[in-house]
Amino acid sequence: MQDPNEDTEWNDILRKKGILPPKEDPKDVEEEEELARQQQSVVKTYENMTLEELHENEDEFEDDDEAAIEMYRQKRLAEWKSMQLKNVFGELTEISGQDYVKEVNKAGDDIWVVLHLYKQGIPLCTLINQHLSALAQKFRQTKFLKSISTTCIANYPDKNLPTVFVYFHGEMKAQFIGPLVFGGMNLTLQELEWRLSESGAVKTDLEENPHKQIHDHMMSSIRCSLPTRNHNSDDSDQD
């Protein structure tokens, strides 16, 4: 069978009569192939871009690339959301001394870590663990950890318990050491939340220090319970 693209007199006659399609210009074919290669290269480049890079190069996108760019933008957004979900904790986790560097110092970028050093049989330690479990569920972006004091830090004195350390980017940002700092067994969940919010570990929705509210309420109750002086009675006593 004769090649319809062959440059022959017979094929020229057939092309003039419309029997064969016009002969393709080799230059046009090469240009189309080169354009396809460029478009494929551009798409691959965009595919490898991060969300930040896509945003930075947004002004350079061609109109024809908008659909492809949006597709990869959505893909990157999904990846980002997936990474965010991996940073959700939601519970108070027990660690040992061997886990300290990995779980605390190398917790990851922008991860707040709250570590409670405790011992079994100390009521205030038990209370704080209960409070931290509740806070871990409320503030799921913060990593809440607990560790038996002497397994985490050798010879750590019991007089310093409970102890709470707050870390960010591997550096200690706050420390609460000993029962007096926590106010003893009267420590409420809201008070502990407020303390941690002051260190930056959590973003509380409390508007003011709950301890101050309790103190003001107590003082108000005391004032109301004091006997009022009867001026008339005082005057009659003087007479």
C-alpha positions in Angstrom: 0.0 0.0 0.0 1.3 3.4 -1.0 2.2 5.8 1.8 -0.3 8.7 1.7 2.4 11.0 3.1 4.9 10.1 0.4 5.8 13.0 -1.8 4.7 11.6 -5.2 2.9 13.1 -8.2 -0.1 10.7 -7.7 -0.5 11.7 -4.0 -0.4 15.4 -5.0 -3.3 14.7 -7.5 -5.3 12.9 -4.7 -4.7 15.8 -2.3 -5.9 18.4 -4.8 -9.1 16.3 -5.3 -9.6 16.2 -1.5 -9.1 12.4 -1.5 -6.0 12.7 0.7 -5.7 15.2 3.5 -3.1 18.0 3.1 0.4 17.0 3.6 1.6 17.8 7.2 4.4 20.3 7.4 7.3 18.7 9.3 7.9 22.0 11.1 4.4 22.1 12.3 4.7 18.6 13.6 7.9 19.4 15.4 6.4 22.5 16.9 3.4 20.6 18.2 5.6 17.9 19.7 7.8 20.5 21.4 4.8 22.3 22.8 3.5 19.1 24.2 6.8 18.4 25.8 6.9 21.9 27.3 3.4 21.6 28.7 4.2 18.2 30.2 7.3 19.6 31.8 5.4 22.6 33.2 2.8 20.3 34.7 5.4 18.2 36.3 7.1 21.3 37.7 3.8 22.5 39.2 3.1 19.0 40.6 6.3 19.1 42.6 5.6 22.5 44.0 4.6 23.1 47.6 1.5 25.2 48.4 3.8 28.1 49.2 5.6 27.8 45.9 2.4 27.6 44.0 1.2 30.8 45.7 4.6 32.5 44.9 4.4 31.6 41.2 0.7 32.2 40.8 1.3 35.4 38.7 3.3 33.4 36.2 0.7 30.8 35.5 -0.8 30.7 32.0 -4.6 30.8 31.5 -4.4 27.4 29.9 -2.6 26.0 33.0 -5.3 27.2 35.5 -7.1 23.8 35.7 -3.9 21.9 36.2 -2.7 24.3 38.8 -5.9 24.2 40.7 -5.8 20.4 40.7 -2.4 20.3 42.2 -3.2 23.0 44.6 -6.1 20.9 45.9 -3.8 17.9 46.1 -1.3 19.9 48.2 -4.0 21.2 50.4 -5.2 17.6 51.0 -1.6 16.6 51.9 -1.4 19.6 54.3 -4.6 18.7 56.0 -3.4 15.1 56.3 -0.2 16.3 58.1 -2.3 18.4 60.4 -4.4 15.4 61.4 -1.2 13.6 62.3 -0.4 16.4 64.8 -3.7 15.8 66.7 -3.0 14.0 70.0 -6.1 14.1 72.3 -4.9 12.0 75.2 -2.4 12.0 78.1 0.4 9.6 77.1 2.8 7.7 79.4 6.5 7.9 78.5 9.7 6.6 80.0 13.1 8.3 80.4 14.2 6.7 77.1 11.4 8.4 75.3 12.2 11.9 76.7 14.4 13.2 73.8 12.1 11.8 71.1 8.8 12.8 72.6 9.8 16.1 74.2 12.9 17.7 72.8 12.2 16.4 69.2 8.4 16.6 69.3 8.3 18.6 66.0 7.9 22.1 64.8 5.2 24.2 66.4 4.3 21.5 68.9 3.7 22.4 72.5 4.5 19.7 75.0 3.1 19.5 78.5 5.0 16.9 80.7 3.8 15.9 84.1 6.3 14.1 86.4 4.4 12.2 89.1 4.4 9.2 91.4 1.7 6.8 92.3 0.1 7.3 95.8 0.4 11.1 95.7 -3.2 12.5 95.7 -2.3 15.8 94.0 -0.4 13.9 91.2 -3.5 11.8 90.6 -5.7 14.9 90.5 -3.4 16.7 88.0 -3.3 13.6 85.8 -7.1 13.6 85.8 -7.1 17.3 84.8 -4.5 16.8 82.1 -6.5 14.0 80.6 -9.5 16.3 80.2 -7.3 19.1 78.8 -5.7 16.7 76.3 -9.1 16.1 74.9 -9.9 19.8 74.7 -6.6 21.0 73.3 -5.8 18.3 70.8 -2.9 20.2 69.1 -0.9 20.1 72.3 1.0 17.0 73.3 0.2 16.0 76.9 2.6 13.5 78.5 3.1 12.0 81.9 6.1 10.1 83.4 6.9 8.5 86.7 9.5 11.0 88.0 12.3 8.6 88.9 12.0 6.7 85.6 12.3 10.0 83.7 14.9 11.8 85.9 17.0 9.6 88.1 16.8 10.5 91.9 14.2 13.2 91.3 13.1 14.3 94.8 9.5 13.5 95.8 9.2 16.9 97.5 9.2 18.5 94.0 6.1 16.5 93.0 3.9 17.2 91.2 6.1 18.8 88.5 4.9 20.1 85.2 7.2 21.1 82.4 6.1 23.0 79.3 8.3 22.7 76.1 8.2 24.3 72.7 10.6 23.6 69.9 12.6 21.5 72.3 13.1 24.4 74.8 11.6 24.6 78.2 9.1 27.5 78.4 7.7 27.1 81.8 7.9 24.9 84.9 5.6 24.3 87.9 7.3 22.5 90.7 5.9 21.3 94.0 2.4 21.2 95.6 2.4 24.8 96.8 2.7 26.1 93.2 -0.6 24.3 92.3 -2.4 25.3 95.5 -2.8 21.8 96.8 -5.9 19.6 96.3 -8.1 22.6 95.7 -6.6 23.0 92.2 -9.5 23.1 89.7 -9.4 22.1 86.0 -10.0 25.7 85.0 -7.1 26.9 87.1 -4.7 24.5 85.6 -5.9 25.4 82.1 -5.3 29.1 82.9 -1.8 28.3 84.1 -0.9 26.4 81.0 -2.5 29.2 78.8 -0.2 31.7 80.4 2.8 29.6 79.4 1.5 29.4 75.8 0.8 25.7 75.8 -2.9 26.1 75.2 -5.2 28.8 73.8 -7.9 29.0 76.5 -11.4 30.5 76.0 -11.4 31.5 79.7 -11.6 35.3 80.0 -9.9 35.7 83.3 -8.0 33.7 86.0 -10.5 31.3 87.7 -8.4 31.5 90.9 -9.2 35.3 91.1 -12.9 34.6 90.5 -12.9 32.1 93.4 -11.0 34.4 95.6 -13.3 37.3 94.9 -16.3 35.1 95.5 -14.9 33.9 98.9 -14.2 37.5 100.0 -17.7 38.5 99.0 -19.1 35.6 101.0 -17.0 36.5 104.0 -18.2 40.1 103.9 -21.8 39.0 103.7 -21.5 36.7 106.6 -20.0 39.3 109.0 -22.5 40.7 111.5 -23.5 44.3 110.8 -23.1 46.8 113.6 -26.2 48.4 115.0 -25.4 52.0 115.5 -28.5 52.5 117.8 -27.4 49.6 119.9 -23.9 51.0 120.2 -25.2 54.4 121.2 -27.4 52.9 123.9 -24.5 50.9 125.3 -22.5 54.1 125.6 -25.3 55.7 127.5 
